Amino acid sequence: MPSIRLPTLLAAAFTVLMSMQAPAAPKDHFSVCWTLYAGWMPWEYAGSQGILDKWAKKYAIKIDMVQLNDYVESINQYTAGQFDGCTMTNMDALTIPAAGGVESTALVVSDFSNGNDGVVIKGQGKTVADLKGMHVNLVELSVSHYLLARALDSAGLSEKELKVVNTSDADIAAAFNTDQVQAVTTWNPMLSEIKAKPGTSQVFDSSKVPGEIMDMMVVNTQVLKDNPALGKALTGAWFEVVALMNAQTAAGTSALEHMAKASGTDLKGFQAQLGTTKLFATPREALDFATSAQLPATMGKVAEFSFAHGLLGEGARDTNAVGMSFANGVTRGDIANLKLHFDPGYVQMAADGTL
């Protein structure tokens, strides 16, 4: 979908859906979606192994953890009100729900990509400079597009010097097997599969821009305000699983093996993916990142990219069109249009042991 501005095929639908959505209210049954990615497998484990049910029961609610196959579609469905929460990156949270008028909260910033996203060239290409003139397949206007732009910056190139080809994350590994595809930008587990093919070179990855591609559990702000039990249960379940993953016990190994199998790899392959994911091991570590000065600064860069690609809405006049709030009263952008909140309050509870 070349030159799409905040996926135009959805823009009109968003307007209608937003007008149809009833106001959020206290309730006891919620639905949250996730898609396949190394950093989000703990959500699968929490949902399938009873940990999320245990935390939900503690707060007298029920939470369905639903896997969807297409990443962008999962965010679109969340934005349309079909889910109360969804896993997504920081940029996609800004450019789809927030820019689409759905006030959203980053409940848990769970990790950042530290090599889990990469740019791969087939054949003779060995450097970012070799992308010049190529077709690059990626999920257009997603965090992969952002990573490609950062890669091009590092080599003094611009997007005008190549051709972006929109490709679903569900299709990108298969597309790479065809003769028509020269290069891709994608994330794990697809990235690992693609890099393993003979005659390929990874020319850039997210470790070159640490902390800029964040993975988050995002929830509808009004739903969260009306139902704090949802935030408590999700946060509690997340950190219980992460603690298990880091416990270096038989149970921890079993959990990792389960996640590996569920993500389509073996333990060694999954651990390799985790090795390029800066997964915050404790609530305190996650809190430190969520309350750092780096976070607002990074989101400023993301807003600049998003505005340059027409992702902040058709009426956006500058990078400040969509307001964001952070810890310690920090805001960026239009404070009259605050649509994305990085609220570490629930992670603070986890760090304090008060969940």
C-alpha positions as CSV (number, residue, x, y, z in Angstrom):
1,M,0.0,0.0,0.0
2,P,2.4,2.7,-1.2
3,S,2.0,6.2,0.1
4,I,-0.8,5.3,2.5
5,R,-1.4,7.9,5.2
6,L,-2.5,6.3,8.4
7,P,-3.7,3.3,6.4
8,T,-6.3,5.2,4.3
9,L,-8.3,2.1,3.8
10,L,-9.0,2.2,7.5
11,A,-9.2,6.0,8.1
12,A,-12.9,6.3,7.0
13,A,-13.8,3.2,9.0
14,F,-12.1,4.6,12.1
15,T,-14.3,7.7,11.9
16,V,-17.4,5.6,11.8
17,L,-16.3,3.2,14.4
18,M,-15.2,5.9,16.8
19,S,-18.7,7.5,16.6
20,M,-20.3,4.1,17.2
21,Q,-18.3,3.1,20.3
22,A,-20.2,3.3,23.5
23,P,-18.5,4.9,26.5
24,A,-16.3,2.6,28.5
25,A,-17.7,1.5,31.8
26,P,-16.9,-0.9,34.7
27,K,-17.1,-4.5,33.5
28,D,-15.7,-7.9,34.5
29,H,-14.8,-9.5,31.2
30,F,-12.0,-8.3,28.9
31,S,-10.3,-9.4,25.7
32,V,-6.7,-8.7,24.9
33,C,-4.9,-9.6,21.7
34,W,-1.3,-10.5,20.8
35,T,0.7,-11.6,17.8
36,L,3.8,-13.8,17.3
37,Y,7.0,-12.2,18.5
38,A,9.7,-13.4,20.9
39,G,9.1,-10.5,23.3
40,W,5.4,-11.2,23.5
41,M,5.5,-15.0,24.1
42,P,5.2,-14.4,27.9
43,W,1.7,-13.2,27.1
44,E,0.9,-16.5,25.4
45,Y,2.4,-18.4,28.3
46,A,0.4,-16.4,30.9
47,G,-2.8,-17.0,28.9
48,S,-2.4,-20.7,28.2
49,Q,-0.9,-21.8,31.5
50,G,-3.4,-20.3,33.9
51,I,-1.3,-17.5,35.2
52,L,-3.4,-14.8,33.7
53,D,-6.6,-16.6,34.9
54,K,-5.1,-16.6,38.5
55,W,-4.4,-12.9,38.4
56,A,-7.8,-12.1,36.9
57,K,-9.5,-14.2,39.5
58,K,-7.7,-12.3,42.2
59,Y,-9.4,-9.1,41.0
60,A,-12.8,-10.8,40.2
61,I,-12.5,-10.4,36.5
62,K,-12.0,-12.6,33.4
63,I,-9.4,-11.8,30.7
64,D,-9.3,-13.6,27.3
65,M,-5.8,-13.6,25.7
66,V,-6.4,-14.0,22.0
67,Q,-3.7,-14.6,19.3
68,L,-4.1,-13.0,15.9
69,N,-2.0,-13.9,12.9
70,D,-1.5,-10.5,11.4
71,Y,0.2,-7.8,13.5
72,V,-1.2,-4.7,11.8
73,E,-4.7,-6.2,11.7
74,S,-4.4,-6.9,15.5
75,I,-3.8,-3.2,16.1
76,N,-6.6,-2.2,13.7
77,Q,-9.0,-4.5,15.6
78,Y,-7.9,-3.0,18.9
79,T,-8.4,0.5,17.5
80,A,-11.8,-0.4,16.2
81,G,-12.8,-1.4,19.8
82,Q,-12.8,-5.1,19.3
83,F,-10.2,-5.6,22.0
84,D,-9.5,-3.8,25.3
85,G,-5.7,-4.2,24.9
86,C,-3.2,-5.3,22.4
87,T,0.6,-5.9,22.0
88,M,2.3,-3.3,19.8
89,T,5.4,-1.2,19.4
90,N,5.7,2.4,20.5
91,M,5.5,3.8,17.0
92,D,2.5,1.8,16.0
93,A,0.7,2.8,19.2
94,L,1.2,6.4,18.2
95,T,0.4,6.2,14.5
96,I,-2.7,3.9,14.6
97,P,-4.8,4.1,17.7
98,A,-3.5,7.4,19.0
99,A,-3.5,9.1,15.7
100,G,-6.9,7.5,14.9
101,G,-8.4,9.2,18.0
102,V,-8.4,6.3,20.4
103,E,-6.8,7.3,23.7
104,S,-4.4,4.6,24.7
105,T,-2.1,3.8,27.6
106,A,1.2,1.9,27.4
107,L,0.5,-0.2,30.5
108,V,3.8,-2.2,30.4
109,V,6.8,-1.3,28.3
110,S,8.1,-4.8,28.5
111,D,11.3,-4.6,26.4
112,F,13.1,-3.0,23.6
113,S,14.5,-4.6,20.5
114,N,18.2,-5.0,20.7
115,G,18.8,-6.8,17.4
116,N,15.4,-8.4,17.1
117,D,14.6,-6.3,14.1
118,G,16.9,-6.2,11.1
119,V,17.5,-5.4,7.4
120,V,18.6,-8.3,5.3
121,I,19.9,-8.3,1.7
122,K,19.9,-11.3,-0.6
123,G,22.9,-11.9,-2.9
124,Q,25.8,-9.4,-3.4
125,G,24.6,-6.7,-1.1
126,K,26.7,-6.4,2.1
127,T,26.1,-2.9,3.4
128,V,23.3,-0.4,3.9
129,A,24.6,1.5,1.0
130,D,23.9,-1.4,-1.2
131,L,20.1,-0.9,-0.7
132,K,20.3,2.0,-3.2
133,G,18.0,1.2,-6.1
134,M,16.6,-1.9,-4.5
135,H,13.0,-3.0,-3.6
136,V,12.8,-3.5,0.1
137,N,9.8,-5.6,1.4
138,L,8.5,-4.7,4.8
139,V,5.3,-3.9,6.7
140,E,4.9,-0.4,5.4
141,L,4.5,2.4,7.9
142,S,5.3,0.1,10.8
143,V,8.3,0.0,13.1
144,S,10.1,-1.9,10.3
145,H,9.7,1.2,8.1
146,Y,11.1,3.3,10.9
147,L,14.1,1.0,11.3
148,L,14.8,1.2,7.5
149,A,14.7,5.0,7.7
150,R,17.2,4.9,10.6
151,A,19.4,2.6,8.6
152,L,19.3,4.8,5.6
153,D,20.2,7.8,7.8
154,S,23.4,6.0,8.9
155,A,24.5,5.7,5.3
156,G,23.5,9.1,4.1
157,L,20.7,7.7,1.9
158,S,17.0,8.6,1.6
159,E,13.9,6.6,0.9
160,K,13.7,8.2,-2.5
161,E,16.7,6.1,-3.5
162,L,14.9,2.8,-3.1
163,K,11.4,1.3,-3.4
164,V,9.4,0.1,-0.3
165,V,7.1,-2.8,-1.0
166,N,4.4,-3.4,1.6
167,T,4.3,-7.0,2.7
168,S,2.4,-8.5,5.6
169,D,4.5,-10.0,8.5
170,A,2.6,-13.2,7.9
171,D,3.9,-13.4,4.3
172,I,7.3,-11.8,4.5
173,A,9.4,-15.0,5.1
174,A,7.7,-16.8,2.1
175,A,8.2,-13.7,0.0
176,F,11.9,-13.7,0.6
177,N,12.1,-17.1,-1.0
178,T,11.0,-15.7,-4.3
179,D,13.3,-14.3,-6.9
180,Q,11.4,-11.0,-7.0
181,V,12.5,-10.0,-3.4
182,Q,15.9,-8.4,-3.0
183,A,15.8,-7.2,0.6
184,V,13.5,-7.2,3.6
185,T,13.2,-5.4,6.9
186,T,11.4,-7.5,9.6
187,W,11.5,-8.9,13.1
188,N,11.9,-12.2,14.9
189,P,11.0,-15.0,14.5
190,M,10.8,-14.2,10.7
191,L,14.1,-12.4,10.8
192,S,15.9,-15.5,12.2
193,E,14.4,-17.7,9.5
194,I,15.4,-15.3,6.8
195,K,19.0,-14.7,8.1
196,A,19.5,-18.5,8.2
197,K,19.2,-18.8,4.4
198,P,22.4,-19.0,2.4
199,G,23.6,-15.9,0.5
200,T,22.1,-13.4,2.9
201,S,23.6,-10.5,4.8
202,Q,22.1,-8.6,7.7
203,V,23.2,-5.0,7.1
204,F,21.5,-3.2,9.9
205,D,19.6,-4.1,13.1
206,S,17.9,-2.5,16.0
207,S,21.0,-2.8,18.3
208,K,22.3,0.2,16.4
209,V,19.4,2.3,17.8
210,P,18.9,0.9,21.3
211,G,15.8,1.8,23.2
212,E,14.0,3.1,20.1
213,I,11.8,0.1,19.2
214,M,9.8,-0.7,22.3
215,D,7.4,-3.6,22.8
216,M,4.4,-2.8,24.9
217,M,1.0,-3.9,26.2
218,V,-1.3,-1.1,25.2
219,V,-4.8,-0.8,26.7
220,N,-7.7,1.6,26.0
221,T,-7.3,4.5,28.4
222,Q,-10.9,4.9,29.3
223,V,-11.3,1.2,29.9
224,L,-8.3,1.2,32.2
225,K,-9.6,4.2,34.1
226,D,-12.9,2.6,34.7
227,N,-11.4,-0.9,35.4
228,P,-8.1,-0.6,37.2
229,A,-8.4,-4.3,38.0
230,L,-7.5,-5.0,34.3
231,G,-4.2,-3.1,34.7
232,K,-3.3,-4.8,37.9
233,A,-4.1,-8.3,36.6
234,L,-2.2,-7.9,33.3
235,T,0.8,-6.3,35.0
236,G,0.9,-9.0,37.8
237,A,0.7,-11.8,35.3
238,W,3.4,-10.4,33.1
239,F,6.0,-10.0,35.8
240,E,5.2,-13.4,37.2
241,V,6.1,-15.0,33.9
242,V,9.2,-12.9,33.4
243,A,10.4,-13.9,36.9
244,L,9.8,-17.5,36.0
245,M,11.8,-17.1,32.7
246,N,14.8,-15.7,34.7
247,A,14.6,-18.1,37.6
248,Q,17.2,-20.6,36.2
249,T,15.1,-23.5,37.5
250,A,13.6,-26.6,35.9
251,A,10.2,-24.8,35.9
252,G,11.8,-21.8,34.2
253,T,13.4,-24.0,31.5
254,S,10.1,-25.7,31.0
255,A,8.4,-22.3,30.5
256,L,11.0,-21.3,28.0
257,E,10.6,-24.6,26.1
258,H,6.9,-24.0,25.9
259,M,7.3,-20.5,24.5
260,A,9.9,-21.8,22.0
261,K,7.5,-24.4,20.7
262,A,4.6,-22.0,20.6
263,S,6.7,-19.6,18.6
264,G,7.7,-22.3,16.1
265,T,11.3,-22.9,17.2
266,D,13.3,-24.8,19.7
267,L,14.8,-23.7,23.0
268,K,18.1,-22.7,21.4
269,G,16.4,-20.7,18.7
270,F,14.1,-19.0,21.2
271,Q,17.0,-18.1,23.5
272,A,18.8,-16.6,20.6
273,Q,15.8,-14.4,19.9
274,L,15.7,-13.4,23.6
275,G,19.4,-12.6,23.3
276,T,18.5,-9.8,20.9
277,T,15.6,-8.6,23.1
278,K,16.3,-6.4,26.1
279,L,13.5,-7.9,28.2
280,F,13.2,-6.0,31.5
281,A,13.8,-8.8,34.0
282,T,12.2,-7.0,37.0
283,P,9.5,-4.4,37.6
284,R,12.1,-2.0,38.9
285,E,14.1,-2.3,35.7
286,A,11.0,-1.7,33.6
287,L,10.1,1.2,35.8
288,D,13.6,2.8,35.4
289,F,13.2,2.7,31.6
290,A,9.6,4.0,31.7
291,T,10.5,7.0,33.9
292,S,13.8,7.9,32.1
293,A,14.3,11.1,30.1
294,Q,15.2,8.8,27.1
295,L,11.6,7.8,26.6
296,P,10.1,11.2,25.8
297,A,13.2,12.0,23.6
298,T,12.8,8.8,21.7
299,M,9.1,9.4,21.1
300,G,10.0,12.8,19.7
301,K,12.1,11.0,17.1
302,V,9.3,8.7,16.4
303,A,6.8,11.6,16.0
304,E,9.1,13.2,13.5
305,F,9.3,10.1,11.4
306,S,5.6,9.6,11.7
307,F,4.7,13.1,10.6
308,A,7.1,13.0,7.7
309,H,5.3,9.9,6.5
310,G,1.8,11.3,7.0
311,L,1.0,9.0,9.9
312,L,-0.3,11.5,12.4
313,G,-3.6,12.1,10.6
314,E,-4.5,14.1,7.5
315,G,-5.0,17.3,9.5
316,A,-1.6,17.1,11.3
317,R,0.3,20.3,10.8
318,D,3.5,19.3,12.5
319,T,5.1,16.6,14.7
320,N,3.1,17.9,17.7
321,A,-0.3,16.9,16.4
322,V,-0.8,13.9,18.7
323,G,-0.1,14.7,22.4
324,M,1.7,12.2,24.6
325,S,2.2,12.1,28.4
326,F,4.9,10.5,30.4
327,A,6.0,10.0,34.0
328,N,6.7,12.9,36.2
329,G,4.2,15.2,34.4
330,V,6.2,15.3,31.2
331,T,4.3,15.8,27.9
332,R,5.1,16.2,24.3
333,G,2.9,17.5,21.5
334,D,-0.6,19.0,21.8
335,I,-1.7,18.8,25.4
336,A,-5.2,19.5,24.2
337,N,-5.0,16.2,22.2
338,L,-3.3,13.8,24.6
339,K,-3.9,10.4,23.0
340,L,-1.0,8.2,24.1
341,H,0.0,7.9,27.7
342,F,3.1,6.1,29.1
343,D,1.8,5.5,32.5
344,P,4.2,3.5,34.8
345,G,1.7,3.5,37.7
346,Y,0.9,-0.2,37.5
347,V,4.6,-1.2,37.0
348,Q,5.3,1.0,40.1
349,M,2.8,-1.2,42.1
350,A,4.6,-4.3,40.8
351,A,8.0,-2.8,41.9
352,D,6.5,-1.9,45.3
353,G,4.9,-5.4,45.8
354,T,1.5,-3.9,46.1
355,L,-0.4,-5.7,43.3
